[in-house]
Amino acid sequence: MKISYNLLKEFINVDLPVSDQLDALTSIGLEVEGSSIYESIPGSLEGIVVGKVLKCVKHQNADRLKVTEVDVGAKNTLQIICGAPNVKTGIKVPVALVGTKLYNEKNESFKILKSKIRGVISEGMICSEKELHLGESHEGIMILDEIHPVGIKCLDVFKIYNDILIEIGLTPNR
């Protein structure tokens, strides 16, 4: 039988680490066979922040690419190469910082790296809804509302559900 840890917390108010709570369940006769993490969005948008495009110019060595300067709330702005047709100056966008893990349709992860694209450095990735698993739109990048402050984590902007699924082995006499 599988039980949601979040649901369990609604009934039992205990201030112990999860592993100790799982051990306690086993000690009272509910043998915990395992646990797994559930994320409504793979990676829980960890490493994705709200950025504001300060500058957007055509890439000198590519027809469809643009070189953007993006404020992500850090000391320095980031230079990010973007191929989306709807990228422009003044919009707020979700930005995957260098080192962030994103997931493809097969739930395989890949890491965002600082790289050169057609001879120009790119220090992150401006993301679409589909790349973040927030929707199906892949026509261009996701444009966020102006109300979101620059630099705030996207996991604070969107409702993301995380839980631990606890597998309990029930004996036949229960």
C-alpha positions as CSV (number, residue, x, y, z in Angstrom):
1,M,0.0,0.0,0.0
2,K,1.3,3.5,-0.8
3,I,0.7,6.5,1.4
4,S,1.4,10.1,0.8
5,Y,3.8,11.6,3.3
6,N,2.1,15.0,3.0
7,L,-1.3,13.4,3.8
8,L,0.3,11.6,6.8
9,K,1.6,15.0,8.1
10,E,-1.9,16.4,8.2
11,F,-2.9,13.7,10.8
12,I,0.4,13.4,12.7
13,N,2.3,16.5,13.9
14,V,5.8,15.2,14.6
15,D,8.9,17.3,14.3
16,L,11.4,14.5,13.3
17,P,13.4,13.9,10.1
18,V,11.5,11.8,7.5
19,S,13.8,8.8,8.0
20,D,13.1,8.7,11.7
21,Q,9.3,8.9,11.0
22,L,9.6,6.0,8.6
23,D,11.5,4.0,11.2
24,A,8.7,4.8,13.7
25,L,6.1,3.4,11.4
26,T,8.0,0.2,11.1
27,S,8.4,0.0,14.9
28,I,4.6,0.1,15.4
29,G,4.0,-2.7,12.9
30,L,3.6,-0.9,9.6
31,E,6.6,-2.3,7.7
32,V,8.0,0.4,5.4
33,E,9.3,-1.4,2.3
34,G,10.5,1.8,0.6
35,S,9.9,5.4,-0.2
36,S,10.1,7.4,-3.4
37,I,10.0,11.1,-4.2
38,Y,7.1,12.4,-6.3
39,E,7.5,15.8,-8.2
40,S,4.6,17.2,-10.2
41,I,7.3,18.8,-12.4
42,P,10.6,17.0,-12.9
43,G,13.3,18.8,-11.0
44,S,10.8,21.0,-9.3
45,L,12.1,24.0,-11.3
46,E,15.3,24.0,-9.1
47,G,17.7,26.5,-10.6
48,I,15.1,28.4,-12.7
49,V,14.7,32.1,-11.8
50,V,12.7,35.1,-13.1
51,G,14.8,37.2,-15.4
52,K,14.2,40.4,-17.3
53,V,15.5,40.9,-20.9
54,L,17.4,44.2,-20.8
55,K,18.8,44.0,-24.4
56,C,18.1,41.9,-27.4
57,V,20.1,42.1,-30.7
58,K,20.4,39.9,-33.7
59,H,23.3,37.3,-33.6
60,Q,26.0,38.3,-36.0
61,N,26.6,34.8,-37.2
62,A,23.1,33.4,-37.4
63,D,19.8,34.4,-39.0
64,R,17.4,33.1,-36.3
65,L,19.4,33.6,-33.1
66,K,19.4,36.6,-30.9
67,V,21.9,37.7,-28.3
68,T,20.2,38.8,-25.1
69,E,21.4,40.5,-21.9
70,V,19.3,39.2,-19.0
71,D,19.0,40.5,-15.4
72,V,18.5,37.6,-13.0
73,G,18.9,39.6,-9.8
74,A,22.6,38.7,-9.5
75,K,25.5,41.2,-9.4
76,N,26.2,40.8,-13.1
77,T,23.8,40.4,-16.0
78,L,23.9,37.2,-18.2
79,Q,24.5,37.0,-21.9
80,I,22.1,34.3,-23.3
81,I,21.7,33.2,-26.9
82,C,18.1,32.6,-27.7
83,G,16.4,31.3,-30.9
84,A,12.8,32.0,-29.9
85,P,10.9,34.3,-32.2
86,N,9.1,36.1,-29.4
87,V,12.2,37.2,-27.3
88,K,12.4,41.0,-27.0
89,T,13.6,43.7,-24.7
90,G,11.6,44.4,-21.6
91,I,9.9,41.0,-21.0
92,K,10.2,38.8,-17.9
93,V,11.1,35.2,-18.6
94,P,12.1,32.0,-16.8
95,V,15.9,31.5,-17.0
96,A,17.7,28.2,-16.4
97,L,21.0,29.2,-14.8
98,V,24.3,27.4,-15.6
99,G,24.3,24.1,-13.6
100,T,20.6,23.6,-13.7
101,K,19.2,20.2,-14.6
102,L,16.3,20.2,-17.1
103,Y,14.4,17.1,-18.2
104,N,13.3,16.1,-21.7
105,E,10.0,14.3,-22.7
106,K,11.6,10.9,-21.6
107,N,12.4,12.3,-18.2
108,E,16.1,12.2,-19.0
109,S,18.1,15.0,-17.4
110,F,20.6,17.3,-19.0
111,K,22.6,20.1,-17.5
112,I,22.7,23.7,-18.6
113,L,26.3,24.6,-19.4
114,K,28.1,27.9,-20.2
115,S,28.8,27.4,-23.9
116,K,29.7,29.1,-27.2
117,I,27.0,29.2,-29.8
118,R,28.3,30.3,-33.2
119,G,31.2,32.1,-31.6
120,V,29.3,33.9,-28.9
121,I,29.1,32.9,-25.2
122,S,25.8,31.8,-23.7
123,E,25.4,31.7,-19.9
124,G,22.1,30.0,-19.4
125,M,18.8,29.3,-21.2
126,I,15.6,31.2,-21.6
127,C,12.9,28.5,-21.4
128,S,9.6,27.7,-23.0
129,E,6.6,26.2,-21.2
130,K,7.3,22.8,-22.7
131,E,11.0,22.8,-21.6
132,L,9.8,23.4,-18.0
133,H,6.9,20.9,-18.2
134,L,4.4,23.7,-17.4
135,G,2.5,23.4,-20.6
136,E,2.7,22.2,-24.2
137,S,3.6,25.5,-25.9
138,H,7.0,25.3,-27.7
139,E,6.3,28.1,-30.2
140,G,8.6,30.5,-28.2
141,I,9.8,31.3,-24.8
142,M,7.4,31.6,-21.8
143,I,6.7,35.3,-21.0
144,L,5.9,35.9,-17.3
145,D,3.8,38.6,-15.7
146,E,5.4,41.8,-14.7
147,I,4.4,41.3,-11.1
148,H,7.1,38.8,-10.4
149,P,10.3,40.3,-9.0
150,V,13.6,39.7,-10.9
151,G,15.7,36.9,-9.4
152,I,12.9,35.1,-7.5
153,K,12.9,31.4,-7.9
154,C,10.3,30.0,-10.3
155,L,9.4,27.3,-7.8
156,D,8.0,30.1,-5.7
157,V,6.0,31.5,-8.7
158,F,4.3,28.3,-9.8
159,K,2.3,25.8,-7.7
160,I,4.5,22.7,-7.6
161,Y,3.5,19.6,-5.7
162,N,6.3,17.6,-4.1
163,D,5.7,14.5,-1.9
164,I,7.2,11.3,-0.6
165,L,5.3,8.2,-1.4
166,I,5.7,5.6,1.4
167,E,5.3,1.9,0.5
168,I,4.0,-0.1,3.4
169,G,3.9,-3.9,3.3
170,L,0.7,-5.2,4.9
171,T,0.7,-8.7,6.3
172,P,-2.2,-11.0,5.4
173,N,-3.7,-10.8,8.9
174,R,-4.2,-7.0,8.8
